[in-house]
Amino acid sequence: MKKKIMIEGMSCGHCKAHVEEALAPLAKGSVEVSLEGKYAIVDTEADKETLIAAIDEAGYDVTSIDEI
């Protein structure tokens, strides 16, 4: 199931790569991260708590997670 994760704190290409690396182990495919939109889209079966923990551990804040 695809999920759109709204993320605060990303400001550069390094941030984008860091978020992609944090979510990759939880994804069934690729991870799309948008700096401008402040979101990540990931196809995953992981629950919200797991996704929030991965982003938090990477040093960023999740503001919402929606299924798309």
Secondary structure as GFF3:
##gff-version 3
##sequence-region A 1 68
A	DSSP	beta_strand	2	8	.	.	.	ID=ss1
A	DSSP	alpha_helix	13	23	.	.	.	ID=ss2
A	DSSP	three_ten_helix	24	26	.	.	.	ID=ss3
A	DSSP	beta_strand	31	34	.	.	.	ID=ss4
A	DSSP	beta_strand	39	43	.	.	.	ID=ss5
A	DSSP	alpha_helix	48	58	.	.	.	ID=ss6
A	DSSP	beta_strand	61	67	.	.	.	ID=ss7
###
